[in-house]
């Protein structure tokens, strides 16, 4: 493990990998990663490589449909990553070492989505199905209207949740409160664990395009300030509950979008607490950066910049735009995955 990675982890950050590529999982585990996240883009890219064609052909020969194969391959890839991180889960008594499994994004496709109540029902059914028998699997549910309504019954059923596609404090609060309502219906809270994935770089992309009146000092800081305020609220809320396991923020969408930004810009900003799930290239950039990372997660820019951001950025409008974009980015990769499997038949 490089000195830079050692300093990041020593600061208090749990380093996860935003990939379930078996080779990258093994490599990043050796470099200090303690968990992983997945999504249909990651699975599609893995299957495009041809490395898993023999498995796909075997599933085709067994009579599976394209959709069944897609989920079987997703399940197998997530299982392999879980096996790598299971010792972490065991040594931390369930506080770390998880791999996230994303539920069917097509439930949010505007062209295919069923009614709201049917969406909620399917989220609950799928969440229970894909979590059963998995100690260190987190079920990813989006913070959409249907996803939010599915959180309470899923948490009540004992499902370990990663609420994703969170862009604002209000979204986080709605997700957290739903999960906590469900968790309190369990017979005990010893194994209760939840995480909340706040997206960072997409917020900065949004303000660059839609809030041009921000000063140069504030532009590029909105995603960081927004996520840190969510982190602060998460710390405040759970502090009084004295649970055995930490209920944490995942800082997600941490790859930089502008070439002039250092690839570890967001990694450095959130060093010191909770979880960062980073693309492989970001973790590699951190490894070779030569930087000593210190705790910054509880440090905000000047009050002037924070006040400007809160005055100039309409969070409700931002959420509306980013959720519309996010649902497309959520559903289209699953369609691509199904098309890829059909092509490989």
C-alpha positions as CSV (number, residue, x, y, z in Angstrom):
1,X,0.0,0.0,0.0
2,X,1.3,3.4,-0.9
3,X,1.9,6.1,1.7
4,X,-0.9,8.2,0.1
5,X,-3.4,5.4,0.5
6,X,-2.1,4.8,4.0
7,X,-2.6,8.4,5.0
8,X,-6.2,8.5,3.5
9,X,-7.2,5.4,5.4
10,X,-5.4,6.6,8.6
11,X,-7.4,9.8,8.4
12,X,-10.6,7.8,9.0
13,X,-11.8,7.2,5.4
14,X,-13.2,3.7,4.4
15,X,-12.0,3.3,0.9
16,X,-14.3,1.4,-1.5
17,X,-14.0,0.5,-5.2
18,X,-16.7,1.5,-7.7
19,X,-16.2,-1.7,-9.6
20,X,-16.7,-5.4,-9.3
21,X,-14.1,-6.4,-11.9
22,X,-12.6,-9.5,-10.2
23,X,-9.1,-8.4,-11.1
24,X,-9.5,-4.8,-9.8
25,X,-11.3,-6.0,-6.7
26,X,-8.3,-8.2,-5.8
27,X,-5.8,-5.5,-6.6
28,X,-7.7,-2.8,-4.7
29,X,-8.2,-5.1,-1.7
30,X,-4.5,-5.5,-1.5
31,X,-4.2,-1.6,-1.6
32,X,-6.5,-1.1,1.3
33,X,-10.1,-1.1,-0.2
34,X,-12.6,-2.6,2.2
35,X,-15.8,-2.8,0.0
36,X,-17.2,-2.2,-3.4
37,X,-20.2,-0.8,-5.3
38,X,-21.7,-1.9,-8.6
39,X,-24.2,-0.8,-11.2
40,X,-25.3,-1.9,-14.7
41,X,-22.6,0.2,-16.5
42,X,-19.9,-1.7,-14.6
43,X,-21.5,-5.0,-15.4
44,X,-22.0,-4.2,-19.0
45,X,-18.4,-3.1,-19.4
46,X,-17.2,-6.3,-17.8
47,X,-19.4,-8.5,-20.1
48,X,-18.2,-6.5,-23.2
49,X,-14.7,-7.6,-22.5
50,X,-15.4,-11.2,-23.5
51,X,-13.9,-12.6,-20.3
52,X,-17.3,-14.1,-19.3
53,X,-18.5,-15.4,-22.6
54,X,-18.2,-19.0,-21.5
55,X,-20.5,-18.4,-18.6
56,X,-23.0,-16.5,-20.7
57,X,-23.0,-19.3,-23.3
58,X,-23.7,-21.9,-20.5
59,X,-26.6,-19.8,-19.3
60,X,-28.0,-19.5,-22.8
61,X,-27.7,-23.3,-23.2
62,X,-29.6,-23.8,-20.0
63,X,-32.6,-21.9,-21.5
64,X,-32.3,-18.7,-19.6
65,X,-33.8,-15.5,-21.1
66,X,-31.6,-12.4,-21.6
67,X,-33.0,-10.8,-18.5
68,X,-32.3,-13.9,-16.4
69,X,-28.8,-14.1,-17.7
70,X,-28.2,-10.4,-16.9
71,X,-29.2,-10.9,-13.3
72,X,-27.4,-14.2,-12.9
73,X,-24.2,-12.6,-14.2
74,X,-24.7,-9.6,-11.9
75,X,-25.3,-11.8,-9.0
76,X,-22.2,-13.9,-9.6
77,X,-19.9,-10.9,-10.1
78,X,-21.2,-9.4,-6.9
79,X,-20.8,-12.7,-5.0
80,X,-17.2,-12.9,-6.1
81,X,-16.5,-9.5,-4.8
82,X,-18.3,-10.3,-1.6
83,X,-16.0,-13.3,-1.1
84,X,-13.0,-11.0,-1.2
85,X,-14.4,-8.6,1.3
86,X,-16.1,-11.1,3.6
87,X,-13.0,-11.2,6.0
88,X,-13.4,-7.4,6.4
89,X,-17.1,-7.8,7.3
90,X,-16.3,-10.5,9.8
91,X,-13.4,-8.7,11.4
92,X,-15.5,-5.5,11.8
93,X,-18.5,-7.4,13.0
94,X,-20.6,-6.2,10.1
95,X,-19.5,-2.5,10.0
96,X,-17.5,-2.7,6.7
97,X,-16.7,-5.2,3.9
98,X,-19.9,-4.8,1.9
99,X,-20.6,-5.0,-1.8
100,X,-23.6,-3.2,-3.3
101,X,-26.1,-4.9,-5.6
102,X,-28.3,-2.5,-7.5
103,X,-32.0,-3.4,-8.0
104,X,-33.6,-3.3,-11.5
105,X,-33.2,0.2,-12.9
106,X,-35.9,-0.5,-15.5
107,X,-38.4,0.0,-12.7
108,X,-37.7,3.8,-13.1
109,X,-37.7,3.8,-17.0
110,X,-40.4,6.3,-18.0
111,X,-41.4,4.1,-21.0
112,X,-41.6,0.8,-19.0
113,X,-42.2,1.7,-15.4
114,X,-45.3,0.3,-13.8
115,X,-47.6,2.3,-11.5
116,X,-46.1,3.8,-8.3
117,X,-47.6,1.1,-6.0
118,X,-46.3,-1.6,-8.3
119,X,-42.9,-0.1,-8.4
120,X,-42.7,-0.1,-4.6
121,X,-43.9,-3.7,-4.4
122,X,-41.3,-4.8,-6.9
123,X,-38.5,-3.0,-5.1
124,X,-39.5,-4.7,-1.9
125,X,-39.8,-8.2,-3.6
126,X,-36.5,-7.8,-5.4
127,X,-34.7,-6.4,-2.4
128,X,-35.7,-9.3,-0.2
129,X,-34.9,-11.8,-3.0
130,X,-31.4,-10.6,-3.8
131,X,-30.4,-10.0,-0.2
132,X,-31.4,-13.4,1.1
133,X,-28.5,-15.5,2.4
134,X,-25.9,-12.7,1.9
135,X,-24.2,-11.3,5.0
136,X,-22.1,-8.7,3.3
137,X,-24.4,-7.6,0.4
138,X,-26.0,-4.1,0.4
139,X,-29.1,-3.6,-1.7
140,X,-29.0,-0.4,-3.7
141,X,-32.3,1.5,-3.9
142,X,-32.6,4.9,-5.6
143,X,-34.0,7.9,-3.7
144,X,-36.9,8.2,-6.2
145,X,-40.5,8.5,-5.0
146,X,-41.0,4.7,-5.4
147,X,-37.6,3.9,-4.0
148,X,-38.2,6.0,-0.9
149,X,-41.5,4.4,-0.3
150,X,-39.9,0.9,-0.4
151,X,-37.2,1.7,2.2
152,X,-39.3,1.3,5.3
153,X,-40.6,-2.2,4.5
154,X,-37.2,-3.3,3.2
155,X,-35.4,-2.0,6.4
156,X,-38.1,-3.7,8.5
157,X,-37.4,-7.0,6.7
158,X,-33.8,-6.8,7.7
159,X,-32.4,-5.8,4.4
160,X,-29.1,-3.9,4.5
161,X,-29.6,-0.8,2.4
162,X,-27.5,1.6,0.3
163,X,-29.8,4.4,-0.7
164,X,-28.4,5.9,-3.9
165,X,-29.0,8.8,-6.3
166,X,-29.1,11.3,-3.5
167,X,-28.4,14.9,-4.5
168,X,-29.8,17.1,-1.7
169,X,-30.2,17.3,2.0
170,X,-34.0,16.9,1.8
171,X,-33.6,13.7,-0.2
172,X,-31.2,12.3,2.4
173,X,-33.5,13.2,5.3
174,X,-36.5,11.5,3.6
175,X,-34.4,8.4,2.9
176,X,-32.8,8.2,6.4
177,X,-36.2,8.7,8.2
178,X,-37.8,5.9,6.1
179,X,-34.9,3.5,6.8
180,X,-35.0,4.3,10.5
181,X,-38.8,3.8,10.7
182,X,-38.3,0.4,9.2
183,X,-35.3,-0.5,11.3
184,X,-37.3,0.2,14.5
185,X,-39.7,-2.5,13.5
186,X,-37.0,-5.2,13.8
187,X,-36.8,-7.4,16.9
188,X,-33.3,-5.9,17.6
189,X,-30.9,-3.4,16.0
190,X,-27.7,-5.3,16.5
191,X,-27.1,-5.9,12.8
192,X,-28.7,-2.7,11.5
193,X,-26.5,-1.0,9.0
194,X,-27.4,1.6,6.3
195,X,-25.5,3.9,4.0
196,X,-26.6,6.9,2.0
197,X,-24.8,7.7,-1.3
198,X,-24.5,11.4,-2.0
199,X,-23.5,12.2,-5.6
200,X,-20.8,14.9,-5.8
201,X,-19.3,15.7,-9.2
202,X,-22.7,15.7,-11.0
203,X,-23.7,18.6,-8.8
204,X,-20.7,20.6,-9.9
205,X,-21.4,19.7,-13.6
206,X,-25.0,21.0,-13.0
207,X,-23.9,24.4,-11.6
208,X,-21.3,24.9,-14.3
209,X,-24.1,24.5,-16.9
210,X,-27.1,26.1,-15.0
211,X,-25.7,28.5,-12.4
212,X,-23.2,30.6,-14.3
213,X,-23.7,33.5,-11.9
214,X,-21.7,31.8,-9.2
215,X,-18.3,33.4,-8.5
216,X,-15.1,31.6,-9.6
217,X,-14.4,30.8,-5.9
218,X,-17.8,29.1,-5.4
219,X,-18.0,27.3,-8.8
220,X,-16.6,23.8,-8.4
221,X,-17.2,23.8,-4.6
222,X,-21.0,23.2,-4.6
223,X,-20.8,19.4,-4.7
224,X,-18.3,19.4,-1.9
225,X,-20.3,21.9,0.3
226,X,-23.6,20.1,-0.4
227,X,-22.2,16.7,0.5
228,X,-20.5,17.9,3.6
229,X,-23.7,19.5,4.9
230,X,-25.4,16.1,4.4
231,X,-22.6,14.4,6.2
232,X,-22.9,16.8,9.1
233,X,-26.7,16.1,9.4
234,X,-26.0,12.4,9.2
235,X,-23.5,12.7,12.1
236,X,-25.9,14.8,14.1
237,X,-28.8,12.5,13.7
238,X,-27.2,9.1,14.5
239,X,-25.0,10.4,17.4
240,X,-27.8,10.1,19.9
241,X,-28.9,6.6,18.9
242,X,-25.9,4.6,20.2
243,X,-26.2,1.8,17.6
244,X,-23.6,-0.9,17.4
245,X,-22.9,-0.3,13.7
246,X,-22.2,3.1,12.0
247,X,-24.9,4.5,9.7
248,X,-22.7,6.2,7.1
249,X,-22.5,8.5,4.1
250,X,-21.0,7.1,0.9
251,X,-19.4,9.9,-1.1
252,X,-20.1,8.8,-4.6
253,X,-19.5,10.2,-8.1
254,X,-16.0,11.2,-7.0
255,X,-14.3,11.1,-10.3
256,X,-13.4,14.6,-11.5
257,X,-15.0,15.9,-14.8
258,X,-12.7,18.8,-15.6
259,X,-9.1,18.1,-16.9
260,X,-7.7,21.0,-14.9
261,X,-8.9,19.4,-11.6
262,X,-6.6,17.1,-9.7
263,X,-8.1,13.6,-10.0
264,X,-8.1,13.4,-6.1
265,X,-10.0,16.7,-5.7
266,X,-13.0,15.1,-4.1
267,X,-11.0,12.3,-2.3
268,X,-9.0,15.0,-0.5
269,X,-12.1,17.1,0.4
270,X,-13.9,14.2,2.1
271,X,-10.9,12.6,3.8
272,X,-11.4,11.7,7.4
273,X,-14.8,9.9,7.9
274,X,-17.3,7.5,6.4
275,X,-17.0,5.9,3.0
276,X,-15.6,7.0,-0.4
277,X,-16.4,4.7,-3.4
278,X,-14.1,5.7,-6.2
279,X,-13.6,4.7,-9.8
280,X,-10.5,2.5,-10.3
281,X,-8.7,5.4,-12.0
282,X,-9.3,7.7,-9.1
283,X,-8.0,5.1,-6.6
284,X,-4.9,4.6,-8.8
285,X,-4.4,8.4,-9.0
286,X,-4.6,8.6,-5.2
287,X,-2.1,5.7,-4.9
288,X,0.5,7.4,-7.0
289,X,-0.2,11.0,-6.0
290,X,2.5,11.3,-3.3
291,X,0.0,13.4,-1.2
292,X,-0.4,13.0,2.5
293,X,-4.2,13.1,3.1
294,X,-5.5,14.6,6.3
295,X,-9.0,15.0,7.7
296,X,-11.0,17.6,5.8
297,X,-14.5,16.2,5.8
298,X,-15.6,18.6,8.6
299,X,-14.0,21.7,7.0
300,X,-16.1,24.0,4.9
301,X,-15.0,26.9,2.7
302,X,-15.4,30.4,4.1
303,X,-18.9,31.6,5.2
304,X,-19.0,33.9,2.3
305,X,-18.7,31.1,-0.2
306,X,-21.2,28.9,1.7
307,X,-23.7,31.7,1.9
308,X,-23.3,32.5,-1.8
309,X,-23.9,28.8,-2.7
310,X,-27.0,28.6,-0.5
311,X,-28.3,31.9,-2.0
312,X,-27.6,31.2,-5.7
313,X,-28.3,27.5,-6.1
314,X,-32.0,26.5,-6.2
315,X,-31.7,23.0,-4.7
316,X,-35.2,22.0,-5.7
317,X,-34.6,22.9,-9.3
318,X,-31.2,21.2,-9.2
319,X,-32.8,18.0,-7.8
320,X,-35.5,18.1,-10.5
321,X,-32.9,18.3,-13.3
322,X,-30.4,15.8,-11.9
323,X,-33.1,13.2,-11.1
324,X,-34.4,13.4,-14.6
325,X,-30.9,12.9,-15.9
326,X,-30.1,10.3,-13.3
327,X,-33.1,8.2,-14.1
328,X,-32.0,8.0,-17.7
329,X,-28.5,7.2,-16.7
330,X,-30.0,4.6,-14.3
331,X,-32.2,2.8,-16.8
332,X,-30.3,3.0,-20.2
333,X,-27.3,1.0,-19.0
334,X,-29.6,-1.9,-18.1
335,X,-31.1,-1.8,-21.6
336,X,-27.6,-1.9,-23.0
337,X,-26.8,-4.9,-20.8
338,X,-29.8,-6.8,-22.1
339,X,-28.9,-5.8,-25.7
340,X,-25.3,-7.0,-25.2
341,X,-26.4,-10.4,-23.9
342,X,-28.9,-10.8,-26.8
343,X,-26.0,-10.0,-29.2
344,X,-23.8,-12.6,-27.5
345,X,-26.3,-15.4,-28.1
